[in-house]
Amino acid sequence: MYEKAIIYDPETRDFAMYLDGELVGFARTFQEAETTLDELIYELLNGQYFREAA
């Protein structure tokens, strides 16, 4: 399973999103970060991410 982490940066006031220890992006709110990571994991599990990139 994927390990996700959301870390708040008080300097930029953004939330850094990590998937398996790798930075994948930033979000304005914790909820937005959580939703984005969940969507990314869903796409990875269903193979959609790689089909769109090809």
Secondary structure per residue as TSV (DSSP state, phi and psi in degrees):
chain	resnum	aa	ss	phi	psi
A	1	M	-	360.0	158.9
A	2	Y	-	-84.1	143.9
A	3	E	-	-105.3	120.7
A	4	K	E	-113.1	148.5
A	5	A	E	-141.6	141.6
A	6	I	E	-126.7	120.9
A	7	I	E	-123.7	126.6
A	8	Y	E	-80.3	134.2
A	9	D	E	-109.5	105.1
A	10	P	T	-64.6	-24.3
A	11	E	T	-69.9	-45.0
A	12	T	T	-96.2	-13.6
A	13	R	T	62.0	29.8
A	14	D	E	-113.3	165.8
A	15	F	E	-110.7	119.1
A	16	A	E	-81.0	135.0
A	17	M	E	-108.2	126.9
A	18	Y	E	-121.0	139.1
A	19	L	E	-126.5	118.3
A	20	D	T	52.6	41.1
A	21	G	T	82.5	-1.8
A	22	E	E	-107.9	134.7
A	23	L	E	-67.5	126.9
A	24	V	E	-115.7	-8.2
A	25	G	E	157.4	-172.1
A	26	F	E	-130.9	154.2
A	27	A	E	-137.9	158.6
A	28	R	S	-79.0	-30.2
A	29	T	S	-130.7	160.9
A	30	F	H	-62.2	-43.2
A	31	Q	H	-62.8	-41.5
A	32	E	H	-63.3	-40.9
A	33	A	H	-63.8	-44.3
A	34	E	H	-63.5	-43.7
A	35	T	H	-64.0	-43.7
A	36	T	H	-62.4	-44.8
A	37	L	H	-63.9	-41.3
A	38	D	H	-61.2	-41.3
A	39	E	H	-66.0	-40.5
A	40	L	H	-63.3	-44.3
A	41	I	H	-62.9	-42.3
A	42	Y	H	-58.8	-45.3
A	43	E	H	-64.9	-40.7
A	44	L	H	-63.9	-41.9
A	45	L	H	-68.2	-28.8
A	46	N	H	-98.5	2.0
A	47	G	T	76.2	3.7
A	48	Q	H	-67.8	-33.4
A	49	Y	H	-60.1	-43.3
A	50	F	H	-77.9	-30.6
A	51	R	H	-67.0	-39.7
A	52	E	H	-70.5	-33.2
A	53	A	H	-73.4	-25.9
A	54	A	-	-76.1	360.0
